[in-house]
């Protein structure tokens, strides 16, 4: 059975709800709920010692995309991130899991906020089955460095893509 990622918050290819959109306090001109979506996975391969999850917008006008959320060191016995787990104040992240720095400059979920008139952006939520219990990163580690470690330690991954435009 292959690794599979699902969500109660959105379906593959669907528009993300305002609940997931970036809140006004970030200054990007959106006024959403900024809640990370509920995510669940199944079918982890043998040898999985932890999971990682990230959200990436490949359509951001940056030349390198935009990292909206990065979580690593999710224990192997966990198969879900609850709605709003990406909020550092919610207390919903599984024990042992670590959120690292996003392109917003801090750890935690930051929702969609594409430029007005730029068209639909894809928000790729990916779960990684990792062959190490912990990656050698901390809360201030960039998404690119986390990606480097995931490249060499991923057994399998699955992606679920939502869309959003203004």
Buried (B, 14 or more C-beta within 10 A) or exposed (E): EEBEBBBEBBEEEBBBBBBBBBBEEBEBEBBBBBBBBBBBBBEBEEEBBBBBBBBBBEBBEEEEBBBBBBBBBBBBEBBBBBBBBBBBEBEBBBEEBBBBBBBBEEBBBBBBBBEEEEEEBBBBBBBBBBBBEEBEBEEEBBBEBBBBBBEEBBBBBBBBBBBBBB
